[in-house]
Amino acid sequence: MSSIHERIDRSCDLLRSAYRRRVIYALRRNGPSMTDELADAVVSADVSDDRKRVLASLVHTHLPKLAEADVVEYDGPEELVSLSDGVEDLEPLLSVAAREEGDLETPSAVEGCATNVVSTGPE
């Protein structure tokens, strides 16, 4: 098992790219998606980005990096991309990034973290 410092460094490295964060946000929001759908999600967040350039960058750089870190399952440029268990390691930093970037509509990647508050009557 890696040290806490190594895990933090790894998480920061993976989340340093806005493209990688947007891919994770889109997968949390929409579930498994094709690479072209993820490119659309990235471009929709920043209209100045060229879709073809974004798709190439996702396919050749960002998705392989996320797959190598076990954050996504990805087998090639025309394939379905889905979140893997490794995304749970990113959750603390990812939640902060999502809040700061205004991506609050995406659910948490960690299941079971939500709690229900039940009233037991007047205190």
Contacts in CASP RR format, 6 or more apart in sequence:
PFRMAT RR
TARGET T0000
AUTHOR 0000-0000-0000
METHOD contacts of the structure
MODEL  1
MSSIHERIDRSCDLLRSAYRRRVIYALRRNGPSMTDELADAVVSADVSDD
RKRVLASLVHTHLPKLAEADVVEYDGPEELVSLSDGVEDLEPLLSVAARE
EGDLETPSAVEGCATNVVSTGPE
2 10 0 8 1.000
7 89 0 8 1.000
10 69 0 8 1.000
10 89 0 8 1.000
11 89 0 8 1.000
11 90 0 8 1.000
11 92 0 8 1.000
11 93 0 8 1.000
12 93 0 8 1.000
14 20 0 8 1.000
14 65 0 8 1.000
14 66 0 8 1.000
14 69 0 8 1.000
14 71 0 8 1.000
14 90 0 8 1.000
15 21 0 8 1.000
15 90 0 8 1.000
15 93 0 8 1.000
15 94 0 8 1.000
15 97 0 8 1.000
17 62 0 8 1.000
18 45 0 8 1.000
18 46 0 8 1.000
19 42 0 8 1.000
19 54 0 8 1.000
19 57 0 8 1.000
19 58 0 8 1.000
19 62 0 8 1.000
20 62 0 8 1.000
20 65 0 8 1.000
20 66 0 8 1.000
21 94 0 8 1.000
21 97 0 8 1.000
21 98 0 8 1.000
21 101 0 8 1.000
22 41 0 8 1.000
22 42 0 8 1.000
22 45 0 8 1.000
23 38 0 8 1.000
23 41 0 8 1.000
23 42 0 8 1.000
23 58 0 8 1.000
23 62 0 8 1.000
23 63 0 8 1.000
23 66 0 8 1.000
23 72 0 8 1.000
23 81 0 8 1.000
24 66 0 8 1.000
24 71 0 8 1.000
24 72 0 8 1.000
24 83 0 8 1.000
24 87 0 8 1.000
24 90 0 8 1.000
24 94 0 8 1.000
24 109 0 8 1.000
25 41 0 8 1.000
25 98 0 8 1.000
25 103 0 8 1.000
25 106 0 8 1.000
26 33 0 8 1.000
26 37 0 8 1.000
26 38 0 8 1.000
26 41 0 8 1.000
26 42 0 8 1.000
27 33 0 8 1.000
27 38 0 8 1.000
27 72 0 8 1.000
27 81 0 8 1.000
27 82 0 8 1.000
27 83 0 8 1.000
28 83 0 8 1.000
28 106 0 8 1.000
28 107 0 8 1.000
28 108 0 8 1.000
28 109 0 8 1.000
29 105 0 8 1.000
29 106 0 8 1.000
29 107 0 8 1.000
30 37 0 8 1.000
30 41 0 8 1.000
31 82 0 8 1.000
31 83 0 8 1.000
32 80 0 8 1.000
32 81 0 8 1.000
32 82 0 8 1.000
32 83 0 8 1.000
33 41 0 8 1.000
33 80 0 8 1.000
33 81 0 8 1.000
33 82 0 8 1.000
34 78 0 8 1.000
34 79 0 8 1.000
34 80 0 8 1.000
34 81 0 8 1.000
35 55 0 8 1.000
35 58 0 8 1.000
35 59 0 8 1.000
35 63 0 8 1.000
35 76 0 8 1.000
35 77 0 8 1.000
35 78 0 8 1.000
35 79 0 8 1.000
35 81 0 8 1.000
36 55 0 8 1.000
38 58 0 8 1.000
38 63 0 8 1.000
38 81 0 8 1.000
39 51 0 8 1.000
39 54 0 8 1.000
39 55 0 8 1.000
39 58 0 8 1.000
40 51 0 8 1.000
42 49 0 8 1.000
42 54 0 8 1.000
42 58 0 8 1.000
43 49 0 8 1.000
43 50 0 8 1.000
43 51 0 8 1.000
43 54 0 8 1.000
59 76 0 8 1.000
59 77 0 8 1.000
63 72 0 8 1.000
63 74 0 8 1.000
63 76 0 8 1.000
63 81 0 8 1.000
64 74 0 8 1.000
66 72 0 8 1.000
66 74 0 8 1.000
67 73 0 8 1.000
67 74 0 8 1.000
67 84 0 8 1.000
69 86 0 8 1.000
70 84 0 8 1.000
70 85 0 8 1.000
70 86 0 8 1.000
71 83 0 8 1.000
71 84 0 8 1.000
71 86 0 8 1.000
71 87 0 8 1.000
71 90 0 8 1.000
72 81 0 8 1.000
72 82 0 8 1.000
72 83 0 8 1.000
72 84 0 8 1.000
72 87 0 8 1.000
73 81 0 8 1.000
73 82 0 8 1.000
73 83 0 8 1.000
73 84 0 8 1.000
74 81 0 8 1.000
83 109 0 8 1.000
87 94 0 8 1.000
87 109 0 8 1.000
88 109 0 8 1.000
88 110 0 8 1.000
90 109 0 8 1.000
91 108 0 8 1.000
91 109 0 8 1.000
91 110 0 8 1.000
91 113 0 8 1.000
94 109 0 8 1.000
95 108 0 8 1.000
97 103 0 8 1.000
98 104 0 8 1.000
98 106 0 8 1.000
108 114 0 8 1.000
END
